[in-house]
């Protein structure tokens, strides 16, 4: 399956970089150029394996495609993976993975999309050329926006608050176990 990836170094620790990447709501829409609308589905309030999210892209305004994804891995602060459950019919499969590794005085973030297209082989071959270009531009723009968000005090404050909330939830779950 074709892949596109982008990476960036940010001057914050992996735990905080991971938390920035997991912000949601108004904060997320403020820094992520891809997202027009995003929310958790079902009763979920936080990311976790099995949690589904609805996301509408922003590149075509209100006509932008939407996708339902499911977290298939959740390993703070090192990695997260999602796969498409329902989405644009052009994709037969789509997944994304983000990795965070301490590097020097900060973090190396690597984001990757893997996808496959529908249609006969000739159409898919042309689609892959377009997909590599389009998805490559999109993932590069997102990771650049992520890097800028890692220097934005409002985003960092929200990410730190999320870290505290998640730590409290994990402690409560550990006590109940």
N, C-alpha and C positions, 0 to 999 in steps of 0.2 A: 504494500500500500504506500502511496506517496506520503511524504512528510514535509512540513515546513517548520523551521524553528528560528528562534531569536534568543539572544542572551545579553545580559547587561550586568555590570557591577554597580551595586548601590552601597553607600557608606553607612549602613546600619546593620545590626546583627540579624542572623537568619530568623530568629523568632519574630522579630518585628517586621522584617520583610515579608515573611509568610502571612502575618496578620494583616498587613497592608493589602496583600493580594486577595485576602478573603473578606475585605470590607464589602458591605452591601448597602442597598438603599440609596439615599441621596448622596452619601459620601462616595460610593462606588460610581454612580452616574456622573459625579463631578470630575472624576479623574480618568475613567475608562472610556475612550472614544468609541468603542464598539457597542456599548450598551445604551439602548434607549429605554428599556424597561426590563426589570429583573426582580423575581421574588421566589421564595421557597414555596413548594407545593405541599399539600396535606397539612399536617400539624407541625411540620418542622419550623424551627426558629433559628437553627444553627446548622452549619455544614456538618456532615458525617457520612460514613459509608451507607449507601442506600437512600440518602436524601435526594429528592429531585428538585430541580429548579426550572423555572420558565424564564427564558431570555428572548427579548426582541432586539435585534440589531438596530443600528442607527444610521447605516450608510445610505439608505433610501428613504429616510424620514419615516412617516407613518406607514409606508408601503414595505418597509423592511421585513425580511423573513424572521420567523421565530423558531425556537428550538427548545425542546424539553431535554434536559440532561440529567444524568444520575451520577452521583459520586461513587466511583468504584474503588478508590483508595483515598485515605485520609490519614496522613502521617505528619502532623505538625512536629517540628518546623521544617521538615525536609522535602516533602512532596505531597502532591494532590493529583488525582486523576479523575476525569469525567468521561462519560460516553453518551452519545446521542441516543435517546429513547424514541423521540419523534422530532422531525424537523423537515427542512427543505427536501423535497423529493429528489433533488439532484444528487443527494448523498445516499449511498446504500449503507455506509458506515462513516462515523465521525467521532473522534475522541481527542481529548486534550490532556496534556500532562505538564505540570509545572514542578521544577526542582529548585531547591535552595541549598546552597552549600557555602559555609564560611570560607572567606577568601581574604587574606590580609586583614585590614581593619573594617571589613564589611561582608557582603554577601554576593555571590555569583548566582543570578537567577537565570534559569534556562526554561523557556516555554516552547512547547512542541505541539503541533496538531498532526494527526494522522487521519487520513480519509480515504474513502473509495467512492467512486461515482457509479451511477446507473447508466444503462444504455449499451448499445452495441460497441464493439472494440474501437472502431474508428472514431465514434463520437466521444468515447472515454479518453482516447489519446489526445484529442484536441482539448477536451475538458480539463485534462491534467495540466496541460500547458497554461491554460487560463487560470486554473485553480492554484498552481504554484505561484503565479504572478499575483493574483488577487489575495490569496490567503497569506502569502509572504509579506505583502504590503501591510495587510491588516495586523498580523502578529508583530511586525516591527513597530508599527504605530502604537500598539497596545503596550509593548514592553518599554518603549520610550516614555509613554504616559505614566506607566508604573514607576519608572525611575524618577520622574518629576514628582509623583505622589510621595515617594520615599523621602522627599525633602520638604514636603508641605506640612507645616505644623498642625493644621486642622485635621488632615488625614492621619498623621501620626498619632494625634490625641485619640481619634476614634479607634484606631488599630490597638492602641494600648488599652483602651476601655474594653474592647472586645476580648483582648487577652485576659483581662481580669475576670470578665464574665465567664469565659470558657473555663478558666482555672476553678472558679467557684462551682460551676456545673460539674466538672470532673471530680472535685472533692466530694460533692453531694452524692454523686453516683458511686464513688468508692466507698462511702459510708453505708450506703444502702445495699452494697453487694455482700 
